């Protein structure tokens, strides 16, 4: 449409393999324990593993639990 500005959509996505490496590094054996350590439910963790999307809550949880900085955890990617 004339005069309409289209904005591309962006998503915060985990760096490749980040969640699996972090769980292994943590020594936690189950997804339930890992999710609890980062302050999210198991369903939130499962969704993140499936979509590779990093929510602000997970970003904060990973910082609080393990000291990761945002740039170590995720990157911003254009989706459209």
PDB file with SEQRES, HELIX, SHEET and CRYST1 records, atoms N, CA, C and O in Angstrom:
SEQRES   1 A   80  UNK UNK UNK UNK UNK UNK UNK UNK UNK UNK UNK UNK UNK          
SEQRES   2 A   80  UNK UNK UNK UNK UNK UNK UNK UNK UNK UNK UNK UNK UNK          
SEQRES   3 A   80  UNK UNK UNK UNK UNK UNK UNK UNK UNK UNK UNK UNK UNK          
SEQRES   4 A   80  UNK UNK UNK UNK UNK UNK UNK UNK UNK UNK UNK UNK UNK          
SEQRES   5 A   80  UNK UNK UNK UNK UNK UNK UNK UNK UNK UNK UNK UNK UNK          
SEQRES   6 A   80  UNK UNK UNK UNK UNK UNK UNK UNK UNK UNK UNK UNK UNK          
SEQRES   7 A   80  UNK UNK                                                      
HELIX    1 AA1 UNK A   18  UNK A   26  1                                   9    
HELIX    2 AA2 UNK A   31  UNK A   37  1                                   7    
HELIX    3 AA3 UNK A   42  UNK A   51  1                                  10    
HELIX    4 AA4 UNK A   56  UNK A   66  1                                  11    
HELIX    5 AA5 UNK A   70  UNK A   73  1                                   4    
SHEET    1 AA1 2 UNK A  10  UNK A  14  0                                        
SHEET    2 AA1 2 UNK A  74  UNK A  78 -1                                        
CRYST1    1.000    1.000    1.000  90.00  90.00  90.00 P 1           1          
ATOM      1  N   UNK A   1       0.839  -1.177   0.000  1.00  0.00           N  
ATOM      2  CA  UNK A   1       0.000   0.000   0.000  1.00  0.00           C  
ATOM      3  C   UNK A   1       0.877   1.231   0.000  1.00  0.00           C  
ATOM      4  O   UNK A   1       1.938   1.260   0.624  1.00  0.00           O  
ATOM      5  N   UNK A   2       0.428   2.228  -0.695  1.00  0.00           N  
ATOM      6  CA  UNK A   2       1.176   3.471  -0.783  1.00  0.00           C  
ATOM      7  C   UNK A   2       1.213   4.148   0.583  1.00  0.00           C  
ATOM      8  O   UNK A   2       0.187   4.288   1.248  1.00  0.00           O  
ATOM      9  N   UNK A   3       2.391   4.558   0.982  1.00  0.00           N  
ATOM     10  CA  UNK A   3       2.552   5.243   2.253  1.00  0.00           C  
ATOM     11  C   UNK A   3       2.666   4.325   3.464  1.00  0.00           C  
ATOM     12  O   UNK A   3       2.826   4.803   4.587  1.00  0.00           O  
ATOM     13  N   UNK A   4       2.586   3.039   3.256  1.00  0.00           N  
ATOM     14  CA  UNK A   4       2.695   2.090   4.359  1.00  0.00           C  
ATOM     15  C   UNK A   4       4.142   1.633   4.503  1.00  0.00           C  
ATOM     16  O   UNK A   4       4.786   1.240   3.530  1.00  0.00           O  
ATOM     17  N   UNK A   5       4.628   1.693   5.712  1.00  0.00           N  
ATOM     18  CA  UNK A   5       5.982   1.225   5.990  1.00  0.00           C  
ATOM     19  C   UNK A   5       5.880  -0.181   6.566  1.00  0.00           C  
ATOM     20  O   UNK A   5       5.229  -0.400   7.588  1.00  0.00           O  
ATOM     21  N   UNK A   6       6.519  -1.115   5.908  1.00  0.00           N  
ATOM     22  CA  UNK A   6       6.515  -2.492   6.398  1.00  0.00           C  
ATOM     23  C   UNK A   6       7.757  -2.728   7.243  1.00  0.00           C  
ATOM     24  O   UNK A   6       8.874  -2.428   6.825  1.00  0.00           O  
ATOM     25  N   UNK A   7       7.550  -3.263   8.422  1.00  0.00           N  
ATOM     26  CA  UNK A   7       8.683  -3.569   9.297  1.00  0.00           C  
ATOM     27  C   UNK A   7       8.924  -5.068   9.276  1.00  0.00           C  
ATOM     28  O   UNK A   7       7.998  -5.867   9.421  1.00  0.00           O  
ATOM     29  N   UNK A   8      10.155  -5.423   9.096  1.00  0.00           N  
ATOM     30  CA  UNK A   8      10.513  -6.843   9.147  1.00  0.00           C  
ATOM     31  C   UNK A   8      10.369  -7.330  10.585  1.00  0.00           C  
ATOM     32  O   UNK A   8      10.554  -6.561  11.527  1.00  0.00           O  
ATOM     33  N   UNK A   9      10.050  -8.569  10.744  1.00  0.00           N  
ATOM     34  CA  UNK A   9       9.916  -9.151  12.070  1.00  0.00           C  
ATOM     35  C   UNK A   9      11.246  -9.780  12.481  1.00  0.00           C  
ATOM     36  O   UNK A   9      11.930 -10.414  11.677  1.00  0.00           O  
ATOM     37  N   UNK A  10      11.584  -9.590  13.722  1.00  0.00           N  
ATOM     38  CA  UNK A  10      12.824 -10.137  14.256  1.00  0.00           C  
ATOM     39  C   UNK A  10      12.508 -11.034  15.443  1.00  0.00           C  
ATOM     40  O   UNK A  10      11.526 -10.818  16.153  1.00  0.00           O  
ATOM     41  N   UNK A  11      13.342 -12.035  15.653  1.00  0.00           N  
ATOM     42  CA  UNK A  11      13.199 -12.922  16.805  1.00  0.00           C  
ATOM     43  C   UNK A  11      14.559 -13.135  17.448  1.00  0.00           C  
ATOM     44  O   UNK A  11      15.597 -13.115  16.787  1.00  0.00           O  
ATOM     45  N   UNK A  12      14.518 -13.341  18.757  1.00  0.00           N  
ATOM     46  CA  UNK A  12      15.731 -13.664  19.486  1.00  0.00           C  
ATOM     47  C   UNK A  12      15.831 -15.189  19.501  1.00  0.00           C  
ATOM     48  O   UNK A  12      14.956 -15.872  20.033  1.00  0.00           O  
ATOM     49  N   UNK A  13      16.899 -15.710  18.916  1.00  0.00           N  
ATOM     50  CA  UNK A  13      17.062 -17.156  18.826  1.00  0.00           C  
ATOM     51  C   UNK A  13      18.338 -17.599  19.528  1.00  0.00           C  
ATOM     52  O   UNK A  13      19.356 -16.907  19.517  1.00  0.00           O  
ATOM     53  N   UNK A  14      18.247 -18.784  20.143  1.00  0.00           N  
ATOM     54  CA  UNK A  14      19.419 -19.340  20.807  1.00  0.00           C  
ATOM     55  C   UNK A  14      20.529 -19.594  19.797  1.00  0.00           C  
ATOM     56  O   UNK A  14      20.270 -19.939  18.644  1.00  0.00           O  
ATOM     57  N   UNK A  15      21.746 -19.423  20.237  1.00  0.00           N  
ATOM     58  CA  UNK A  15      22.877 -19.809  19.398  1.00  0.00           C  
ATOM     59  C   UNK A  15      22.815 -21.325  19.204  1.00  0.00           C  
ATOM     60  O   UNK A  15      22.312 -22.050  20.062  1.00  0.00           O  
ATOM     61  N   UNK A  16      23.325 -21.786  18.082  1.00  0.00           N  
ATOM     62  CA  UNK A  16      23.240 -23.208  17.730  1.00  0.00           C  
ATOM     63  C   UNK A  16      23.768 -24.104  18.851  1.00  0.00           C  
ATOM     64  O   UNK A  16      24.903 -23.953  19.304  1.00  0.00           O  
ATOM     65  N   UNK A  17      22.930 -25.032  19.286  1.00  0.00           N  
ATOM     66  CA  UNK A  17      23.319 -26.015  20.290  1.00  0.00           C  
ATOM     67  C   UNK A  17      23.437 -25.495  21.708  1.00  0.00           C  
ATOM     68  O   UNK A  17      23.855 -26.233  22.600  1.00  0.00           O  
ATOM     69  N   UNK A  18      23.077 -24.235  21.937  1.00  0.00           N  
ATOM     70  CA  UNK A  18      23.303 -23.623  23.246  1.00  0.00           C  
ATOM     71  C   UNK A  18      22.601 -24.364  24.384  1.00  0.00           C  
ATOM     72  O   UNK A  18      23.228 -24.670  25.399  1.00  0.00           O  
ATOM     73  N   UNK A  19      21.324 -24.652  24.230  1.00  0.00           N  
ATOM     74  CA  UNK A  19      20.584 -25.282  25.333  1.00  0.00           C  
ATOM     75  C   UNK A  19      21.139 -26.658  25.679  1.00  0.00           C  
ATOM     76  O   UNK A  19      21.292 -26.982  26.857  1.00  0.00           O  
ATOM     77  N   UNK A  20      21.438 -27.461  24.684  1.00  0.00           N  
ATOM     78  CA  UNK A  20      21.985 -28.799  24.948  1.00  0.00           C  
ATOM     79  C   UNK A  20      23.355 -28.723  25.612  1.00  0.00           C  
ATOM     80  O   UNK A  20      23.632 -29.470  26.551  1.00  0.00           O  
ATOM     81  N   UNK A  21      24.213 -27.825  25.131  1.00  0.00           N  
ATOM     82  CA  UNK A  21      25.549 -27.673  25.734  1.00  0.00           C  
ATOM     83  C   UNK A  21      25.445 -27.186  27.172  1.00  0.00           C  
ATOM     84  O   UNK A  21      26.171 -27.660  28.046  1.00  0.00           O  
ATOM     85  N   UNK A  22      24.548 -26.246  27.417  1.00  0.00           N  
ATOM     86  CA  UNK A  22      24.409 -25.691  28.761  1.00  0.00           C  
ATOM     87  C   UNK A  22      23.871 -26.730  29.735  1.00  0.00           C  
ATOM     88  O   UNK A  22      24.346 -26.828  30.867  1.00  0.00           O  
ATOM     89  N   UNK A  23      22.886 -27.504  29.299  1.00  0.00           N  
ATOM     90  CA  UNK A  23      22.356 -28.565  30.169  1.00  0.00           C  
ATOM     91  C   UNK A  23      23.454 -29.571  30.498  1.00  0.00           C  
ATOM     92  O   UNK A  23      23.596 -29.983  31.649  1.00  0.00           O  
ATOM     93  N   UNK A  24      24.225 -29.964  29.495  1.00  0.00           N  
ATOM     94  CA  UNK A  24      25.311 -30.922  29.713  1.00  0.00           C  
ATOM     95  C   UNK A  24      26.355 -30.337  30.664  1.00  0.00           C  
ATOM     96  O   UNK A  24      26.812 -31.017  31.583  1.00  0.00           O  
ATOM     97  N   UNK A  25      26.729 -29.081  30.444  1.00  0.00           N  
ATOM     98  CA  UNK A  25      27.721 -28.411  31.285  1.00  0.00           C  
ATOM     99  C   UNK A  25      27.235 -28.292  32.731  1.00  0.00           C  
ATOM    100  O   UNK A  25      28.028 -28.369  33.670  1.00  0.00           O  
ATOM    101  N   UNK A  26      25.937 -28.105  32.897  1.00  0.00           N  
ATOM    102  CA  UNK A  26      25.381 -27.906  34.236  1.00  0.00           C  
ATOM    103  C   UNK A  26      25.420 -29.175  35.084  1.00  0.00           C  
ATOM    104  O   UNK A  26      25.413 -29.109  36.313  1.00  0.00           O  
ATOM    105  N   UNK A  27      25.463 -30.333  34.418  1.00  0.00           N  
ATOM    106  CA  UNK A  27      25.438 -31.593  35.145  1.00  0.00           C  
ATOM    107  C   UNK A  27      24.040 -32.037  35.538  1.00  0.00           C  
ATOM    108  O   UNK A  27      23.868 -33.092  36.149  1.00  0.00           O  
ATOM    109  N   UNK A  28      23.041 -31.237  35.189  1.00  0.00           N  
ATOM    110  CA  UNK A  28      21.659 -31.610  35.492  1.00  0.00           C  
ATOM    111  C   UNK A  28      21.218 -32.694  34.516  1.00  0.00           C  
ATOM    112  O   UNK A  28      21.446 -32.584  33.311  1.00  0.00           O  
ATOM    113  N   UNK A  29      20.596 -33.723  35.031  1.00  0.00           N  
ATOM    114  CA  UNK A  29      20.288 -34.902  34.211  1.00  0.00           C  
ATOM    115  C   UNK A  29      18.965 -34.810  33.457  1.00  0.00           C  
ATOM    116  O   UNK A  29      18.829 -35.387  32.378  1.00  0.00           O  
ATOM    117  N   UNK A  30      17.990 -34.091  34.010  1.00  0.00           N  
ATOM    118  CA  UNK A  30      16.664 -34.076  33.386  1.00  0.00           C  
ATOM    119  C   UNK A  30      16.296 -32.681  32.896  1.00  0.00           C  
ATOM    120  O   UNK A  30      16.816 -31.673  33.375  1.00  0.00           O  
ATOM    121  N   UNK A  31      15.385 -32.655  31.927  1.00  0.00           N  
ATOM    122  CA  UNK A  31      14.867 -31.365  31.463  1.00  0.00           C  
ATOM    123  C   UNK A  31      14.112 -30.661  32.582  1.00  0.00           C  
ATOM    124  O   UNK A  31      14.133 -29.433  32.672  1.00  0.00           O  
ATOM    125  N   UNK A  32      13.450 -31.431  33.429  1.00  0.00           N  
ATOM    126  CA  UNK A  32      12.723 -30.849  34.558  1.00  0.00           C  
ATOM    127  C   UNK A  32      13.675 -30.087  35.486  1.00  0.00           C  
ATOM    128  O   UNK A  32      13.378 -28.966  35.900  1.00  0.00           O  
ATOM    129  N   UNK A  33      14.805 -30.690  35.805  1.00  0.00           N  
ATOM    130  CA  UNK A  33      15.792 -30.046  36.679  1.00  0.00           C  
ATOM    131  C   UNK A  33      16.412 -28.826  36.002  1.00  0.00           C  
ATOM    132  O   UNK A  33      16.600 -27.789  36.638  1.00  0.00           O  
ATOM    133  N   UNK A  34      16.727 -28.949  34.719  1.00  0.00           N  
ATOM    134  CA  UNK A  34      17.326 -27.837  33.980  1.00  0.00           C  
ATOM    135  C   UNK A  34      16.346 -26.671  33.885  1.00  0.00           C  
ATOM    136  O   UNK A  34      16.725 -25.520  34.102  1.00  0.00           O  
ATOM    137  N   UNK A  35      15.092 -26.967  33.561  1.00  0.00           N  
ATOM    138  CA  UNK A  35      14.072 -25.915  33.481  1.00  0.00           C  
ATOM    139  C   UNK A  35      13.928 -25.215  34.833  1.00  0.00           C  
ATOM    140  O   UNK A  35      13.855 -23.987  34.896  1.00  0.00           O  
ATOM    141  N   UNK A  36      13.888 -25.993  35.907  1.00  0.00           N  
ATOM    142  CA  UNK A  36      13.783 -25.413  37.240  1.00  0.00           C  
ATOM    143  C   UNK A  36      14.958 -24.517  37.578  1.00  0.00           C  
ATOM    144  O   UNK A  36      14.786 -23.472  38.206  1.00  0.00           O  
ATOM    145  N   UNK A  37      16.150 -24.920  37.167  1.00  0.00           N  
ATOM    146  CA  UNK A  37      17.354 -24.133  37.452  1.00  0.00           C  
ATOM    147  C   UNK A  37      17.319 -22.772  36.772  1.00  0.00           C  
ATOM    148  O   UNK A  37      17.846 -21.794  37.301  1.00  0.00           O  
ATOM    149  N   UNK A  38      16.695 -22.714  35.598  1.00  0.00           N  
ATOM    150  CA  UNK A  38      16.655 -21.431  34.884  1.00  0.00           C  
ATOM    151  C   UNK A  38      15.320 -20.711  35.075  1.00  0.00           C  
ATOM    152  O   UNK A  38      15.070 -19.677  34.456  1.00  0.00           O  
ATOM    153  N   UNK A  39      14.471 -21.263  35.934  1.00  0.00           N  
ATOM    154  CA  UNK A  39      13.253 -20.573  36.331  1.00  0.00           C  
ATOM    155  C   UNK A  39      12.105 -20.605  35.342  1.00  0.00           C  
ATOM    156  O   UNK A  39      11.291 -19.682  35.304  1.00  0.00           O  
ATOM    157  N   UNK A  40      12.030 -21.662  34.540  1.00  0.00           N  
ATOM    158  CA  UNK A  40      10.911 -21.807  33.605  1.00  0.00           C  
ATOM    159  C   UNK A  40      10.288 -23.190  33.775  1.00  0.00           C  
ATOM    160  O   UNK A  40      10.863 -24.071  34.414  1.00  0.00           O  
ATOM    161  N   UNK A  41       9.120 -23.359  33.201  1.00  0.00           N  
ATOM    162  CA  UNK A  41       8.471 -24.668  33.254  1.00  0.00           C  
ATOM    163  C   UNK A  41       9.084 -25.593  32.209  1.00  0.00           C  
ATOM    164  O   UNK A  41       9.767 -25.151  31.284  1.00  0.00           O  
ATOM    165  N   UNK A  42       8.827 -26.865  32.377  1.00  0.00           N  
ATOM    166  CA  UNK A  42       9.301 -27.846  31.402  1.00  0.00           C  
ATOM    167  C   UNK A  42       8.693 -27.594  30.026  1.00  0.00           C  
ATOM    168  O   UNK A  42       9.351 -27.808  29.007  1.00  0.00           O  
ATOM    169  N   UNK A  43       7.439 -27.140  29.992  1.00  0.00           N  
ATOM    170  CA  UNK A  43       6.786 -26.873  28.701  1.00  0.00           C  
ATOM    171  C   UNK A  43       7.419 -25.679  27.997  1.00  0.00           C  
ATOM    172  O   UNK A  43       7.530 -25.677  26.771  1.00  0.00           O  
ATOM    173  N   UNK A  44       7.832 -24.672  28.747  1.00  0.00           N  
ATOM    174  CA  UNK A  44       8.526 -23.521  28.145  1.00  0.00           C  
ATOM    175  C   UNK A  44       9.866 -23.977  27.572  1.00  0.00           C  
ATOM    176  O   UNK A  44      10.240 -23.572  26.471  1.00  0.00           O  
ATOM    177  N   UNK A  45      10.582 -24.810  28.306  1.00  0.00           N  
ATOM    178  CA  UNK A  45      11.857 -25.334  27.819  1.00  0.00           C  
ATOM    179  C   UNK A  45      11.655 -26.186  26.568  1.00  0.00           C  
ATOM    180  O   UNK A  45      12.415 -26.067  25.607  1.00  0.00           O  
ATOM    181  N   UNK A  46      10.643 -27.038  26.575  1.00  0.00           N  
ATOM    182  CA  UNK A  46      10.369 -27.890  25.409  1.00  0.00           C  
ATOM    183  C   UNK A  46      10.047 -27.047  24.183  1.00  0.00           C  
ATOM    184  O   UNK A  46      10.507 -27.347  23.081  1.00  0.00           O  
ATOM    185  N   UNK A  47       9.257 -25.993  24.371  1.00  0.00           N  
ATOM    186  CA  UNK A  47       8.917 -25.103  23.257  1.00  0.00           C  
ATOM    187  C   UNK A  47      10.162 -24.395  22.739  1.00  0.00           C  
ATOM    188  O   UNK A  47      10.332 -24.240  21.530  1.00  0.00           O  
ATOM    189  N   UNK A  48      11.026 -23.969  23.641  1.00  0.00           N  
ATOM    190  CA  UNK A  48      12.264 -23.297  23.229  1.00  0.00           C  
ATOM    191  C   UNK A  48      13.158 -24.242  22.432  1.00  0.00           C  
ATOM    192  O   UNK A  48      13.774 -23.836  21.447  1.00  0.00           O  
ATOM    193  N   UNK A  49      13.227 -25.494  22.857  1.00  0.00           N  
ATOM    194  CA  UNK A  49      14.039 -26.473  22.119  1.00  0.00           C  
ATOM    195  C   UNK A  49      13.471 -26.721  20.725  1.00  0.00           C  
ATOM    196  O   UNK A  49      14.215 -26.911  19.764  1.00  0.00           O  
ATOM    197  N   UNK A  50      12.146 -26.717  20.630  1.00  0.00           N  
ATOM    198  CA  UNK A  50      11.486 -26.982  19.346  1.00  0.00           C  
ATOM    199  C   UNK A  50      11.615 -25.797  18.386  1.00  0.00           C  
ATOM    200  O   UNK A  50      11.889 -25.986  17.200  1.00  0.00           O  
ATOM    201  N   UNK A  51      11.420 -24.579  18.894  1.00  0.00           N  
ATOM    202  CA  UNK A  51      11.398 -23.386  18.036  1.00  0.00           C  
ATOM    203  C   UNK A  51      12.732 -22.660  17.975  1.00  0.00           C  
ATOM    204  O   UNK A  51      12.969 -21.868  17.062  1.00  0.00           O  
ATOM    205  N   UNK A  52      13.602 -22.925  18.939  1.00  0.00           N  
ATOM    206  CA  UNK A  52      14.889 -22.247  19.092  1.00  0.00           C  
ATOM    207  C   UNK A  52      14.733 -20.771  19.471  1.00  0.00           C  
ATOM    208  O   UNK A  52      15.690 -20.004  19.368  1.00  0.00           O  
ATOM    209  N   UNK A  53      13.531 -20.369  19.908  1.00  0.00           N  
ATOM    210  CA  UNK A  53      13.299 -18.989  20.324  1.00  0.00           C  
ATOM    211  C   UNK A  53      13.657 -18.807  21.789  1.00  0.00           C  
ATOM    212  O   UNK A  53      13.303 -19.622  22.641  1.00  0.00           O  
ATOM    213  N   UNK A  54      14.357 -17.732  22.061  1.00  0.00           N  
ATOM    214  CA  UNK A  54      14.768 -17.387  23.418  1.00  0.00           C  
ATOM    215  C   UNK A  54      13.855 -16.284  23.940  1.00  0.00           C  
ATOM    216  O   UNK A  54      13.777 -15.204  23.354  1.00  0.00           O  
ATOM    217  N   UNK A  55      13.170 -16.560  25.038  1.00  0.00           N  
ATOM    218  CA  UNK A  55      12.308 -15.545  25.638  1.00  0.00           C  
ATOM    219  C   UNK A  55      13.130 -14.703  26.614  1.00  0.00           C  
ATOM    220  O   UNK A  55      14.171 -15.153  27.093  1.00  0.00           O  
ATOM    221  N   UNK A  56      12.674 -13.488  26.910  1.00  0.00           N  
ATOM    222  CA  UNK A  56      13.378 -12.676  27.912  1.00  0.00           C  
ATOM    223  C   UNK A  56      13.494 -13.388  29.263  1.00  0.00           C  
ATOM    224  O   UNK A  56      14.513 -13.264  29.943  1.00  0.00           O  
ATOM    225  N   UNK A  57      12.458 -14.131  29.653  1.00  0.00           N  
ATOM    226  CA  UNK A  57      12.495 -14.864  30.921  1.00  0.00           C  
ATOM    227  C   UNK A  57      13.618 -15.899  30.931  1.00  0.00           C  
ATOM    228  O   UNK A  57      14.310 -16.058  31.937  1.00  0.00           O  
ATOM    229  N   UNK A  58      13.798 -16.597  29.819  1.00  0.00           N  
ATOM    230  CA  UNK A  58      14.872 -17.592  29.736  1.00  0.00           C  
ATOM    231  C   UNK A  58      16.238 -16.914  29.747  1.00  0.00           C  
ATOM    232  O   UNK A  58      17.177 -17.413  30.366  1.00  0.00           O  
ATOM    233  N   UNK A  59      16.347 -15.795  29.074  1.00  0.00           N  
ATOM    234  CA  UNK A  59      17.596 -15.036  29.043  1.00  0.00           C  
ATOM    235  C   UNK A  59      18.013 -14.653  30.464  1.00  0.00           C  
ATOM    236  O   UNK A  59      19.171 -14.819  30.847  1.00  0.00           O  
ATOM    237  N   UNK A  60      17.069 -14.147  31.227  1.00  0.00           N  
ATOM    238  CA  UNK A  60      17.343 -13.751  32.614  1.00  0.00           C  
ATOM    239  C   UNK A  60      17.655 -14.973  33.473  1.00  0.00           C  
ATOM    240  O   UNK A  60      18.570 -14.939  34.296  1.00  0.00           O  
ATOM    241  N   UNK A  61      16.898 -16.047  33.285  1.00  0.00           N  
ATOM    242  CA  UNK A  61      17.135 -17.270  34.055  1.00  0.00           C  
ATOM    243  C   UNK A  61      18.511 -17.856  33.808  1.00  0.00           C  
ATOM    244  O   UNK A  61      19.175 -18.307  34.742  1.00  0.00           O  
ATOM    245  N   UNK A  62      18.945 -17.853  32.553  1.00  0.00           N  
ATOM    246  CA  UNK A  62      20.278 -18.377  32.220  1.00  0.00           C  
ATOM    247  C   UNK A  62      21.379 -17.492  32.791  1.00  0.00           C  
ATOM    248  O   UNK A  62      22.443 -17.983  33.168  1.00  0.00           O  
ATOM    249  N   UNK A  63      21.125 -16.187  32.854  1.00  0.00           N  
ATOM    250  CA  UNK A  63      22.089 -15.279  33.480  1.00  0.00           C  
ATOM    251  C   UNK A  63      22.162 -15.548  34.988  1.00  0.00           C  
ATOM    252  O   UNK A  63      23.250 -15.679  35.549  1.00  0.00           O  
ATOM    253  N   UNK A  64      20.998 -15.628  35.636  1.00  0.00           N  
ATOM    254  CA  UNK A  64      20.973 -15.829  37.085  1.00  0.00           C  
ATOM    255  C   UNK A  64      21.550 -17.184  37.496  1.00  0.00           C  
ATOM    256  O   UNK A  64      22.253 -17.280  38.502  1.00  0.00           O  
ATOM    257  N   UNK A  65      21.259 -18.221  36.729  1.00  0.00           N  
ATOM    258  CA  UNK A  65      21.703 -19.571  37.092  1.00  0.00           C  
ATOM    259  C   UNK A  65      23.170 -19.819  36.768  1.00  0.00           C  
ATOM    260  O   UNK A  65      23.878 -20.470  37.536  1.00  0.00           O  
ATOM    261  N   UNK A  66      23.629 -19.298  35.624  1.00  0.00           N  
ATOM    262  CA  UNK A  66      24.961 -19.665  35.143  1.00  0.00           C  
ATOM    263  C   UNK A  66      25.867 -18.489  34.785  1.00  0.00           C  
ATOM    264  O   UNK A  66      27.037 -18.691  34.460  1.00  0.00           O  
ATOM    265  N   UNK A  67      25.340 -17.261  34.840  1.00  0.00           N  
ATOM    266  CA  UNK A  67      26.162 -16.087  34.563  1.00  0.00           C  
ATOM    267  C   UNK A  67      26.365 -15.755  33.093  1.00  0.00           C  
ATOM    268  O   UNK A  67      27.213 -14.927  32.760  1.00  0.00           O  
ATOM    269  N   UNK A  68      25.598 -16.390  32.205  1.00  0.00           N  
ATOM    270  CA  UNK A  68      25.748 -16.098  30.778  1.00  0.00           C  
ATOM    271  C   UNK A  68      25.264 -14.694  30.453  1.00  0.00           C  
ATOM    272  O   UNK A  68      24.248 -14.242  30.982  1.00  0.00           O  
ATOM    273  N   UNK A  69      25.985 -14.013  29.592  1.00  0.00           N  
ATOM    274  CA  UNK A  69      25.579 -12.711  29.078  1.00  0.00           C  
ATOM    275  C   UNK A  69      24.690 -12.925  27.850  1.00  0.00           C  
ATOM    276  O   UNK A  69      24.807 -13.953  27.182  1.00  0.00           O  
ATOM    277  N   UNK A  70      23.803 -11.970  27.542  1.00  0.00           N  
ATOM    278  CA  UNK A  70      22.874 -12.151  26.418  1.00  0.00           C  
ATOM    279  C   UNK A  70      23.530 -12.562  25.097  1.00  0.00           C  
ATOM    280  O   UNK A  70      22.998 -13.421  24.394  1.00  0.00           O  
ATOM    281  N   UNK A  71      24.651 -11.979  24.756  1.00  0.00           N  
ATOM    282  CA  UNK A  71      25.312 -12.298  23.493  1.00  0.00           C  
ATOM    283  C   UNK A  71      25.871 -13.709  23.430  1.00  0.00           C  
ATOM    284  O   UNK A  71      26.081 -14.248  22.344  1.00  0.00           O  
ATOM    285  N   UNK A  72      26.111 -14.307  24.587  1.00  0.00           N  
ATOM    286  CA  UNK A  72      26.574 -15.695  24.625  1.00  0.00           C  
ATOM    287  C   UNK A  72      25.420 -16.668  24.401  1.00  0.00           C  
ATOM    288  O   UNK A  72      25.622 -17.786  23.926  1.00  0.00           O  
ATOM    289  N   UNK A  73      24.220 -16.235  24.745  1.00  0.00           N  
ATOM    290  CA  UNK A  73      23.038 -17.087  24.718  1.00  0.00           C  
ATOM    291  C   UNK A  73      22.325 -17.056  23.375  1.00  0.00           C  
ATOM    292  O   UNK A  73      21.987 -18.097  22.812  1.00  0.00           O  
ATOM    293  N   UNK A  74      22.101 -15.856  22.872  1.00  0.00           N  
ATOM    294  CA  UNK A  74      21.197 -15.701  21.732  1.00  0.00           C  
ATOM    295  C   UNK A  74      21.694 -14.646  20.760  1.00  0.00           C  
ATOM    296  O   UNK A  74      22.630 -13.893  21.027  1.00  0.00           O  
ATOM    297  N   UNK A  75      21.018 -14.631  19.623  1.00  0.00           N  
ATOM    298  CA  UNK A  75      21.258 -13.603  18.614  1.00  0.00           C  
ATOM    299  C   UNK A  75      19.911 -13.207  18.023  1.00  0.00           C  
ATOM    300  O   UNK A  75      18.945 -13.969  18.079  1.00  0.00           O  
ATOM    301  N   UNK A  76      19.860 -12.012  17.458  1.00  0.00           N  
ATOM    302  CA  UNK A  76      18.639 -11.516  16.839  1.00  0.00           C  
ATOM    303  C   UNK A  76      18.673 -11.892  15.367  1.00  0.00           C  
ATOM    304  O   UNK A  76      19.649 -11.629  14.664  1.00  0.00           O  
ATOM    305  N   UNK A  77      17.585 -12.517  14.911  1.00  0.00           N  
ATOM    306  CA  UNK A  77      17.513 -12.921  13.504  1.00  0.00           C  
ATOM    307  C   UNK A  77      16.238 -12.384  12.877  1.00  0.00           C  
ATOM    308  O   UNK A  77      15.180 -12.350  13.506  1.00  0.00           O  
ATOM    309  N   UNK A  78      16.359 -11.969  11.633  1.00  0.00           N  
ATOM    310  CA  UNK A  78      15.204 -11.500  10.879  1.00  0.00           C  
ATOM    311  C   UNK A  78      14.411 -12.709  10.394  1.00  0.00           C  
ATOM    312  O   UNK A  78      14.985 -13.669   9.879  1.00  0.00           O  
ATOM    313  N   UNK A  79      13.097 -12.660  10.560  1.00  0.00           N  
ATOM    314  CA  UNK A  79      12.275 -13.802  10.179  1.00  0.00           C  
ATOM    315  C   UNK A  79      11.507 -13.585   8.886  1.00  0.00           C  
ATOM    316  O   UNK A  79      11.036 -14.548   8.281  1.00  0.00           O  
ATOM    317  N   UNK A  80      11.376 -12.364   8.461  1.00  0.00           N  
ATOM    318  CA  UNK A  80      10.606 -12.111   7.231  1.00  0.00           C  
ATOM    319  C   UNK A  80      11.449 -11.427   6.181  1.00  0.00           C  
ATOM    320  O   UNK A  80      10.961 -11.141   5.088  1.00  0.00           O  
TER     321      UNK A  80                                                      
END                                                                             
